[in-house]
Amino acid sequence: MSALQFLNDSEVEAIHQATLRILWEVGVVLTHPEGRERLVGAGAVVHGDRVRIPPDLVEWAVAQSPRRVTLRGRGGQRVTLGDGSLSWHNVGGARDVYDPRTGTRRPAMVQDVRDSARLLDALESVTTVTPFFTPQDVPGPRMSLAMYRHTLSCTTKPVHGPGVQTAEEVRQIARMASVTGPPEEVLTLGISPVSPLFFPDDVVGAILETAQLGIPLGPLPCPIAGATAPLSLAGALAQQNAEVLASVVLAQLVRPGLPIFYCGRLAMMEPRSGISVWGGVELGLASAATVQIGHRYGLPVNVYGFSTNAHTLDIQSGYERALNAALPALAGADELSGIGEMAAGVMGSYAQMVCDNEIARSIRRLLRGFAVDGDALAVEVIAAVMEGPRNFLGQRHTVRHLRAGEILMSCLAERRSWEEWERTGQVGLAERAQQEAERLLAEHKVPPLDPEQERELDAMMGNGQ
């Protein structure tokens, strides 16, 4: 199925040209000495606390970036962003765990980091894993390390690193990654500038260190339209693009050819409260447009997929996350994030991970489309049925297309009669998803790390966590 275009070519080009103007006429706030030195040496101009980046430097940096990014898991599984397939990963860094049985939340702990990684390892639609929870039983300065350390033990799938903010965190996470393989092969890092157009010294240091180590980078701006970016979607996308491309320039000046995947996390401001909205259809539109903009530069693109502000596994959560995943998927996204996300990323649940695994299967079926050929059009089959049984149940054509996946067999959705549903206890989808999560956590076994690898990781943590 060809990608849907939400912006035409001239509109994408207009956003690109506006981005070049922002970077050159406005500039980015950046005071990091080495970062400034590298930029100025390549033709940028310092104006107060801002650095103005010329268009030709931006174009040069984009041209250095490979068109694909490959990440390898410790089990040998490889995922390549940019090869035309769609990958999925979970939300990262949720603070709270939601229990759909009681309707309550609790703080996430280290055990939740481990359990969520094991469940994600078991779910077929999850192709890469990001440390899911921020464990509240770990001191803040060690939290990112604990997230990564315990995720590594509990999945063999490729692991994206947690969000990092300093060069020292980059070095520590890279050391942990080296226990399972070369960091440039088994690790990616997302690093977030601060909108609007602010690159704190720690963030610049983290970008430079990531590039120096050759670790694939995902620039990860998170602007909020109406608060930290213009309310107009076009203006917010242009600013987000400027924040991504400034990061690309910095990284490519350190290591030309560094693999980079284009990330966008543009959300909207709720006008009545000022909070960040992750669920409105505008987010899906922004994500779809971000895919087109990133592909304009030939970069693989990672955007929001499953996202909602809902606090329960309700109708709002279902329609918002399905809609906001379908739009960027149809636009040709390379990777979608958000499996298990709730409450604008503050919360997550095991049942939601299972639900999202099911929705992701549906999105993949949507992208596959359907054949229109002689066999699929079935003229002869229709003719034969009309001469005989007047139904298609016993036709080989029916069996063949069922086996080929013409109809997706749901694992969670209710498709029984009322009578059968009533007889079996009227269990809803959220409860079935929670039951499936508990079954998988009880039964799914992840091949362990070697004892020596576990000891190395514990030593790096230094505090037993």
C-alpha positions as CSV (number, residue, x, y, z in Angstrom):
1,M,0.0,0.0,0.0
2,S,1.4,3.4,-1.0
3,A,1.8,6.0,1.8
4,L,-0.9,8.6,2.3
5,Q,0.2,12.1,1.8
6,F,-1.2,14.6,4.4
7,L,1.0,17.4,3.1
8,N,1.7,17.9,-0.6
9,D,5.2,18.4,-1.8
10,S,5.0,22.2,-1.9
11,E,3.8,22.2,1.7
12,V,6.6,20.0,2.9
13,E,9.1,22.2,1.1
14,A,7.5,25.3,2.7
15,I,8.1,23.8,6.1
16,H,11.7,23.0,5.1
17,Q,12.3,26.6,4.0
18,A,10.7,28.0,7.1
19,T,13.0,25.7,9.1
20,L,16.1,27.0,7.4
21,R,15.0,30.6,8.1
22,I,14.4,29.8,11.8
23,L,17.9,28.3,12.1
24,W,19.6,31.1,10.3
25,E,17.6,34.2,11.1
26,V,16.5,33.2,14.7
27,G,19.1,30.6,15.7
28,V,19.1,28.3,18.7
29,V,20.1,29.1,22.3
30,L,23.4,27.3,22.8
31,T,26.2,28.2,25.1
32,H,28.2,24.9,25.4
33,P,31.8,25.9,24.6
34,E,32.7,22.8,22.4
35,G,29.3,22.9,20.7
36,R,29.7,26.5,19.8
37,E,33.3,26.0,18.6
38,R,32.3,23.2,16.3
39,L,29.4,25.1,14.9
40,V,31.3,28.3,14.4
41,G,34.1,26.5,12.8
42,A,31.6,25.1,10.2
43,G,30.2,28.5,9.4
44,A,27.6,29.3,12.1
45,V,27.4,32.7,13.6
46,V,27.1,33.6,17.3
47,H,24.7,36.3,18.3
48,G,24.5,36.7,22.1
49,D,23.4,33.4,23.6
50,R,22.1,32.1,20.2
51,V,23.9,30.3,17.4
52,R,22.6,30.9,13.9
53,I,23.1,27.9,11.6
54,P,23.4,28.6,7.9
55,P,21.3,26.6,5.4
56,D,24.3,25.1,3.6
57,L,25.5,23.6,6.9
58,V,22.1,22.1,7.5
59,E,22.0,20.6,4.1
60,W,25.5,19.2,4.5
61,A,24.6,17.5,7.8
62,V,21.5,15.9,6.4
63,A,23.5,14.6,3.5
64,Q,25.9,12.8,5.9
65,S,23.1,10.9,7.6
66,P,22.5,7.3,6.5
67,R,19.1,6.3,5.2
68,R,18.8,3.3,7.6
69,V,19.4,2.7,11.2
70,T,19.9,-0.9,12.5
71,L,19.6,-2.0,16.1
72,R,20.4,-5.5,17.3
73,G,19.1,-7.4,20.3
74,R,21.2,-9.6,22.5
75,G,19.3,-12.6,21.1
76,G,20.5,-11.7,17.6
77,Q,17.3,-10.1,16.3
78,R,17.9,-7.1,14.1
79,V,15.4,-4.3,13.4
80,T,16.2,-1.9,10.6
81,L,14.5,1.5,10.5
82,G,14.2,2.8,7.0
83,D,13.8,-0.6,5.2
84,G,10.1,0.0,4.4
85,S,8.7,-2.0,7.3
86,L,6.9,-0.6,10.4
87,S,8.4,-1.2,13.9
88,W,6.7,-0.6,17.2
89,H,8.0,0.1,20.7
90,N,6.5,1.0,24.0
91,V,6.3,4.3,25.8
92,G,9.4,5.1,27.9
93,G,9.6,6.4,31.4
94,A,6.1,6.1,32.8
95,R,6.0,7.0,36.5
96,D,2.8,5.1,37.6
97,V,1.3,1.6,37.1
98,Y,-2.5,1.4,36.5
99,D,-4.5,-1.5,37.8
100,P,-7.7,-2.0,35.7
101,R,-9.3,-4.3,38.3
102,T,-9.3,-1.7,41.0
103,G,-9.2,1.5,38.9
104,T,-6.2,2.7,41.0
105,R,-2.6,3.6,40.3
106,R,0.6,3.1,42.2
107,P,4.2,4.2,41.9
108,A,6.3,2.0,39.6
109,M,9.1,0.0,41.1
110,V,12.2,-1.9,39.8
111,Q,10.1,-5.1,39.6
112,D,7.8,-3.3,37.2
113,V,10.8,-2.4,35.0
114,R,11.6,-6.1,34.8
115,D,8.0,-7.3,34.5
116,S,7.2,-4.9,31.7
117,A,10.3,-5.8,29.8
118,R,9.3,-9.5,30.0
119,L,5.8,-8.9,28.9
120,L,7.0,-6.7,26.0
121,D,9.4,-9.5,25.1
122,A,6.4,-11.9,24.8
123,L,4.2,-9.6,22.7
124,E,4.5,-10.3,19.0
125,S,3.8,-6.8,17.7
126,V,6.6,-5.2,19.9
127,T,9.7,-5.1,17.8
128,T,11.9,-3.0,20.0
129,V,11.8,-2.3,23.7
130,T,12.4,0.9,25.6
131,P,12.7,0.9,29.4
132,F,9.0,1.3,30.4
133,F,8.8,2.6,33.9
134,T,10.8,5.1,36.0
135,P,11.3,3.1,39.2
136,Q,10.5,5.2,42.3
137,D,12.5,2.9,44.6
138,V,15.7,4.0,42.9
139,P,17.4,7.4,43.6
140,G,16.9,10.0,40.9
141,P,20.5,10.1,39.7
142,R,20.6,6.3,39.2
143,M,17.1,6.0,37.7
144,S,18.0,5.9,34.0
145,L,20.8,3.4,34.7
146,A,18.4,1.2,36.6
147,M,15.8,1.3,33.9
148,Y,18.3,0.2,31.3
149,R,20.1,-2.4,33.4
150,H,16.9,-4.3,34.4
151,T,15.4,-4.1,30.9
152,L,18.6,-5.7,29.4
153,S,18.1,-8.7,31.7
154,C,14.4,-9.2,30.8
155,T,14.3,-9.1,27.0
156,T,16.3,-10.4,24.0
157,K,14.7,-7.9,21.7
158,P,16.6,-4.8,20.5
159,V,16.6,-2.2,23.3
160,H,16.4,1.6,22.8
161,G,18.2,3.4,25.6
162,P,16.3,5.5,28.2
163,G,16.2,9.2,27.8
164,V,19.6,10.7,28.8
165,Q,20.4,14.2,29.7
166,T,24.2,14.3,30.3
167,A,27.4,13.1,28.7
168,E,28.1,11.1,31.8
169,E,24.8,9.2,31.5
170,V,25.7,8.5,27.9
171,R,29.0,7.0,28.9
172,Q,27.4,4.9,31.7
173,I,24.6,3.6,29.5
174,A,27.1,2.8,26.8
175,R,29.2,0.8,29.3
176,M,26.1,-1.2,30.2
177,A,25.3,-1.8,26.6
178,S,28.8,-3.2,26.0
179,V,28.0,-6.1,28.2
180,T,25.7,-7.4,25.4
181,G,27.6,-6.2,22.4
182,P,29.2,-3.1,20.7
183,P,27.2,-0.1,21.9
184,E,26.9,1.2,18.4
185,E,25.1,-2.0,17.4
186,V,22.9,-2.7,20.5
187,L,22.0,0.8,21.7
188,T,20.3,3.9,20.5
189,L,19.8,7.1,22.5
190,G,17.1,9.7,22.4
191,I,18.1,13.2,23.5
192,S,15.7,16.0,23.9
193,P,16.4,19.7,23.4
194,V,14.1,22.1,25.3
195,S,11.5,23.8,23.3
196,P,11.5,26.4,22.0
197,L,15.0,26.1,20.4
198,F,17.0,25.8,23.7
199,F,20.0,23.5,23.9
200,P,21.2,23.4,27.5
201,D,24.9,22.6,28.1
202,D,24.1,19.1,29.4
203,V,22.0,18.2,26.4
204,V,24.7,19.4,24.0
205,G,27.3,17.4,25.9
206,A,25.1,14.3,25.7
207,I,24.6,14.8,21.9
208,L,28.4,15.2,21.4
209,E,29.2,12.2,23.5
210,T,26.7,10.0,21.7
211,A,28.2,11.0,18.4
212,Q,31.7,10.5,19.6
213,L,30.8,6.9,20.7
214,G,29.1,6.2,17.3
215,I,25.7,5.4,19.0
216,P,22.7,6.0,16.7
217,L,20.9,9.1,17.8
218,G,17.2,10.0,17.9
219,P,16.8,13.8,18.4
220,L,13.7,14.0,20.5
221,P,12.1,17.4,20.8
222,C,8.8,17.5,22.6
223,P,7.2,20.9,21.8
224,I,3.6,21.7,22.9
225,A,1.7,23.7,20.3
226,G,0.4,26.8,21.9
227,A,2.8,26.7,24.9
228,T,6.3,25.9,23.8
229,A,5.7,26.1,20.1
230,P,3.3,28.1,17.8
231,L,-0.3,27.0,18.0
232,S,-0.5,26.6,14.3
233,L,0.5,23.1,13.3
234,A,2.6,24.3,10.4
235,G,4.6,26.7,12.7
236,A,5.0,24.0,15.4
237,L,6.2,21.5,12.9
238,A,8.7,24.0,11.5
239,Q,10.1,24.7,15.0
240,Q,10.2,21.0,15.8
241,N,12.1,20.4,12.6
242,A,14.5,23.1,13.4
243,E,15.2,21.5,16.8
244,V,15.8,18.1,15.1
245,L,18.0,19.5,12.4
246,A,20.1,21.5,14.8
247,S,20.8,18.3,16.7
248,V,21.7,16.5,13.4
249,V,24.2,19.3,12.6
250,L,25.9,19.0,16.0
251,A,26.1,15.2,15.8
252,Q,27.4,15.1,12.2
253,L,30.1,17.6,13.0
254,V,31.5,15.2,15.5
255,R,31.0,12.0,13.5
256,P,30.0,12.4,9.8
257,G,27.9,9.5,8.8
258,L,26.4,8.8,12.3
259,P,23.1,6.9,12.0
260,I,20.2,9.2,13.0
261,F,16.5,8.5,13.1
262,Y,14.2,11.5,13.0
263,C,11.9,11.7,16.1
264,G,9.0,14.1,16.7
265,R,6.8,14.3,19.8
266,L,4.7,17.4,19.0
267,A,1.7,17.6,21.3
268,M,-1.1,20.1,21.7
269,M,-2.0,22.5,24.5
270,E,-5.4,22.0,26.0
271,P,-6.7,25.6,25.8
272,R,-8.9,25.3,28.9
273,S,-6.2,24.0,31.2
274,G,-2.8,24.5,29.5
275,I,-1.9,20.8,29.9
276,S,-0.3,18.7,27.1
277,V,-2.8,16.8,25.0
278,W,-1.6,13.5,23.7
279,G,-4.9,12.2,22.5
280,G,-6.5,14.6,20.1
281,V,-6.7,13.9,16.4
282,E,-4.3,16.8,15.8
283,L,-1.5,14.7,17.3
284,G,-2.1,12.1,14.7
285,L,-2.1,14.7,12.0
286,A,1.2,16.2,13.4
287,S,2.8,12.7,13.6
288,A,1.8,11.9,10.0
289,A,3.2,15.3,8.8
290,T,6.4,14.6,10.8
291,V,6.8,11.4,8.9
292,Q,6.6,13.2,5.6
293,I,9.0,15.9,6.8
294,G,11.6,13.4,8.1
295,H,11.3,11.4,4.9
296,R,12.0,14.6,2.9
297,Y,15.5,14.3,4.3
298,G,15.7,10.5,3.7
299,L,15.8,9.7,7.4
300,P,13.8,6.9,9.1
301,V,11.1,8.5,11.3
302,N,9.9,7.5,14.8
303,V,6.7,9.3,16.1
304,Y,3.9,8.8,18.5
305,G,1.6,5.9,17.8
306,F,-0.5,4.9,20.8
307,S,-1.2,8.0,22.8
308,T,-4.0,9.2,25.0
309,N,-4.8,11.4,28.0
310,A,-7.3,8.8,29.2
311,H,-6.8,7.5,32.8
312,T,-8.5,4.2,32.2
313,L,-8.9,1.5,29.5
314,D,-12.0,3.1,28.2
315,I,-13.6,4.2,24.9
316,Q,-11.5,7.4,24.8
317,S,-8.3,5.5,25.2
318,G,-9.3,3.0,22.5
319,Y,-10.4,5.4,19.8
320,E,-7.6,8.0,20.4
321,R,-4.7,5.5,20.3
322,A,-6.1,3.6,17.3
323,L,-6.7,6.8,15.3
324,N,-3.3,8.3,16.3
325,A,-1.5,5.2,15.3
326,A,-3.3,4.7,12.0
327,L,-2.6,8.2,10.7
328,P,1.3,8.1,10.9
329,A,1.3,4.4,9.9
330,L,-0.6,5.3,6.7
331,A,1.9,8.1,6.1
332,G,4.7,5.5,6.1
333,A,6.2,5.8,9.6
334,D,9.2,3.6,10.2
335,E,8.6,3.2,13.9
336,L,5.7,4.0,16.2
337,S,6.0,4.5,19.9
338,G,3.6,4.4,22.8
339,I,2.6,0.7,23.5
340,G,1.2,0.6,27.0
341,E,1.0,4.4,27.4
342,M,-1.7,6.1,29.5
343,A,-2.4,9.6,30.9
344,A,-0.1,11.4,28.5
345,G,2.8,9.2,29.3
346,V,2.7,9.5,33.0
347,M,1.1,6.1,33.5
348,G,1.1,2.7,31.9
349,S,-0.5,-0.7,32.5
350,Y,0.2,-4.3,31.6
351,A,-3.3,-4.7,30.3
352,Q,-2.8,-1.7,28.0
353,M,0.3,-3.3,26.6
354,V,-1.7,-6.4,25.6
355,C,-4.5,-4.2,24.1
356,D,-1.9,-2.3,22.1
357,N,-0.4,-5.5,20.8
358,E,-3.8,-6.3,19.4
359,I,-4.3,-2.8,17.9
360,A,-0.8,-3.0,16.3
361,R,-1.8,-6.3,14.6
362,S,-4.9,-4.5,13.2
363,I,-2.7,-1.6,11.9
364,R,-0.4,-4.0,10.2
365,R,-3.5,-5.6,8.6
366,L,-4.6,-2.2,7.5
367,L,-1.3,-1.5,5.8
368,R,-1.3,-4.8,4.0
369,G,-4.5,-3.9,2.1
370,F,-5.9,-6.6,-0.1
371,A,-5.3,-8.2,-3.4
372,V,-7.4,-7.4,-6.5
373,D,-6.6,-10.2,-9.0
374,G,-8.3,-13.0,-10.7
375,D,-8.4,-15.3,-7.7
376,A,-9.4,-12.6,-5.3
377,L,-12.2,-11.3,-7.5
378,A,-13.6,-14.8,-7.4
379,V,-16.0,-14.7,-10.4
380,E,-15.8,-18.4,-11.0
381,V,-16.3,-19.1,-7.3
382,I,-19.4,-17.0,-7.2
383,A,-20.8,-18.7,-10.3
384,A,-20.2,-22.2,-8.7
385,V,-21.9,-21.2,-5.5
386,M,-24.9,-19.8,-7.3
387,E,-25.3,-23.2,-9.0
388,G,-25.0,-25.2,-5.8
389,P,-25.1,-24.5,-2.0
390,R,-25.6,-20.7,-2.1
391,N,-23.0,-20.1,0.5
392,F,-19.2,-20.0,0.6
393,L,-18.4,-21.8,3.8
394,G,-17.3,-25.1,2.1
395,Q,-15.3,-23.5,-0.7
396,R,-11.6,-24.1,-0.9
397,H,-11.3,-20.4,-1.9
398,T,-12.7,-19.5,1.5
399,V,-10.3,-21.7,3.4
400,R,-7.4,-20.5,1.3
401,H,-8.1,-16.8,2.0
402,L,-8.7,-17.5,5.6
403,R,-5.3,-19.1,5.9
404,A,-3.7,-16.2,4.0
405,G,-5.0,-13.8,6.7
406,E,-7.7,-12.0,4.7
407,I,-9.6,-11.7,8.0
408,L,-7.6,-10.9,11.1
409,M,-8.4,-13.2,13.9
410,S,-8.8,-11.1,17.0
411,C,-7.4,-12.3,20.3
412,L,-9.2,-9.9,22.6
413,A,-12.2,-8.3,20.8
414,E,-15.6,-9.6,21.7
415,R,-17.1,-11.4,18.7
416,R,-19.4,-14.0,20.3
417,S,-23.2,-13.8,20.7
418,W,-24.8,-12.1,23.6
419,E,-25.9,-15.4,25.0
420,E,-22.4,-16.9,25.0
421,W,-20.9,-13.8,26.4
422,E,-23.5,-13.7,29.2
423,R,-23.0,-17.4,29.9
424,T,-19.2,-17.0,30.4
425,G,-19.4,-14.2,32.9
426,Q,-19.6,-11.0,30.8
427,V,-15.9,-10.4,31.0
428,G,-14.9,-7.2,29.2
429,L,-11.9,-6.5,27.0
430,A,-9.9,-4.8,29.8
431,E,-10.3,-7.8,32.1
432,R,-9.4,-10.2,29.3
433,A,-6.3,-8.1,28.6
434,Q,-5.2,-8.2,32.2
435,Q,-5.7,-11.9,32.4
436,E,-3.6,-12.4,29.3
437,A,-0.9,-10.1,30.7
438,E,-0.8,-12.2,33.9
439,R,-0.7,-15.4,31.9
440,L,2.2,-14.2,29.8
441,L,4.1,-13.0,32.9
442,A,3.6,-16.4,34.5
443,E,4.6,-18.5,31.5
444,H,6.9,-16.5,29.2
445,K,10.6,-17.2,29.9
446,V,13.4,-14.9,28.7
447,P,16.8,-16.4,28.1
448,P,18.9,-15.0,30.9
449,L,22.1,-13.1,30.7
450,D,25.2,-15.0,31.7
451,P,26.0,-14.8,35.4
452,E,29.2,-12.8,34.6
453,Q,27.1,-10.3,32.6
454,E,24.7,-9.9,35.5
455,R,27.7,-9.3,37.8
456,E,29.1,-6.7,35.5
457,L,25.8,-4.8,35.3
458,D,25.4,-4.9,39.1
459,A,28.9,-3.6,39.5
460,M,28.1,-0.7,37.2
461,M,25.0,0.1,39.2
462,G,27.1,0.1,42.4
463,N,24.2,0.0,44.7
464,G,22.6,-3.4,44.2
465,Q,19.6,-2.0,42.4
